[in-house]
Amino acid sequence: MTYAVRRCVGLLAIGTVVLCSGTAAAHGVEEIKEVPPGRVVADLETLPEIDGLRVMLLDGVPQGILVSYHGDRELVVQGLEGEPFLRFDADGVMVNTGSVTWRASQSAAMKARDNGDGQWKQVSGSSSYGWMDPRLRLDQAPAPSAERTAVGAWQIAIALADEAPTPIAGRLYWQPRASTEPPVH
């Protein structure tokens, strides 16, 4: 490569970096004018005694849930209307794309790509899957309080093949933001 070609490539690279950094600066993070005084958080209180089942709540706004199942039998997570939502088996995790819960838990971009045809499609080749379940949220924001306050309950039914459903359940709390907690951007 000649000196002139290397110099041209170098100048193009510098120009690209400058152009991109100017664009990023022009579209920086928007400032939040009013920081919420707190948020609704979910706690886990009831977990069925099923061998190989692990459940963890995922922190975030909104919160999510992670289910891991290493059992011999199929495990089904029921949706908002009692419909089969997720199915855990030896091959991984499948989702019922026609489930009301699947559609409610997806982002707008995911909804645009999903035809909601009601077919079972694999979402994980492992034994774990996490999602933002609408049952971990409130439809309306509660009245702010200076103390942690119970504001509701949540429940997600699960069932082993050919058994009655049992709940994973917990409570929803209003959690005031600590004065030392940095604002969310």
N, C-alpha and C positions, 0 to 999 in steps of 0.2 A: 504494500500500500504506500503510495507516495505521500510526501509531507502535505501537499495541498489537499488530498483526499482525507487524511487523518485530521487536519485542521478543520475542514468542512464538517466532518462527522462530530468533532468535539463541539463546534459552535452550535450545531443543531441540537445536541444533547443539552447544552447550557440553555439554549432558547426554550426548549421543552420544559425544563425545570422551572425557569422563570415564569413562563406562561401558566403552568399548572399551579405554582405557588400563588400567583396573583389571583387566579380563579378561586382557589381555596380560601384566600383571605377575604375575597369579596362575598363568599357564601359561608362565612364562619358559623360557629355555634350560636344559636339565638339565645339571648339572655332571658331568663325567667323573671318576670316582673314580680310575681307573688309566689313565694315559696310556700307550698302546702304545710300546714302546721302538723301534719302527721300522715299516716296511711293505714289502710286495712291490711292486717296480716293474718295468715291462717296458722293454726297450731294443729298438730296431729295428736289425737287422744285415743282412738280405737283402731287396732290393727288385728285382723283375723289371724288365728294361729294356723297358718298354712306353711308346711315345710317348703323351704326354698324361696319364700316371699320376703322381699325387702322393699320398703317404701320410704321415700325421702321427699320432703317439701323443698322446692327450689326457691331461693330468695330472688326477689325481683319485683317489679311493678308492671303488670300483675305477677303474682306468684305462680309457680308451676309445680308439677308433681312428677317424680321419677319413680317408676315401678320396675323392679327387677324380679324375675321369677326363674328359678332353677329347679323346676319340679318335673315329675314324670308324666303328669296329666295336663291336658289343655286347661288354661286359665282364661276366662273371659271377663273383661271389664265392661260393665254396662254403662250406657250413656244417659243423658238427661231425661229421656223418656222411656228408660228401661230397655232400649234397643241394644243389641250387641255392638260395641264400639271398638274395642281392641281384643285381639286374640293372641295369647302367648303360647307357643308350643316349641318343640325341639328345633324347628327351622327358623325361629326368630319371632318377630312381632308383626301381625297383620292388622290393618285398619279397614273397617267397613266404611267406604267412601260415601255411602248414602246416609250415614249416621248424622243425626242432628248435632251431636256433640263434636264430631269431626269438623263439620262446617263452622260451628261456633268457635272452635279453638284455633282456626286458621287465620292467618293474616290476609289482608285484601289481595296481596300478590298471589298467595297460595290458592285462594278461592278462585281467582281468575284462571288458573291452570287446572283446577280440579273440576271434572264434569259431574261429580256427585252421582255417579251411575249405580251406586249401591254394591259395587264389587269389592271383594277382599283384595287388598294390595299390600305388599310387604313394605313396612316403614323402617324395619331394623332387622339385620341379620344376626344380631346378638340377642341376649335374653333380657335386655333393658330398653325402656323407652320413656322419654319425658315429654310433657306437653303442658300448655297453658290451659287448664281446665276452667270453664266458666263457673263451675260450682265453688271455686275458691275466691270468688269476687262477690261484691254486693252490686245490685242494680242501681242503688242510689247511695251517695256518700252519706255517712252518718254525721250527726252533729259533732263537731270537734270537742274534745275534752282534754283536760290537762293531765289525765291519768289514763292508763291502759284500761279499756272498757270492753266487755263482751258485747258484740253487736249482731251476732248470728251464729249459725252452725252450717256445716257442710257434710256431705256424705257421698261416697262413690261406692256402688255395689260391685262386688267381684264374685265370681263363682268358678269352682272347679267343674270339669265336665260332669254332667248328670247330678249335680248337687245344688241345693238351694243357695241363693246369693247371700253373702255376708258383707257388712259394710266396713270400708275404711272411712273413718269419720273424725271430725274435729270441730273446733270453734273458730269463729272469725272475731278478731279484736281490733278496736281502734287503738293504734299505737302512736302517741304524740312524738313528734320529732324532738330529739334531745337538743338542748341549746348548744352543745358542743359538736353536733352532727353537721357536716358541711351540707350546703344546699345542693339539691339535685339539679343537674344541668342537662 
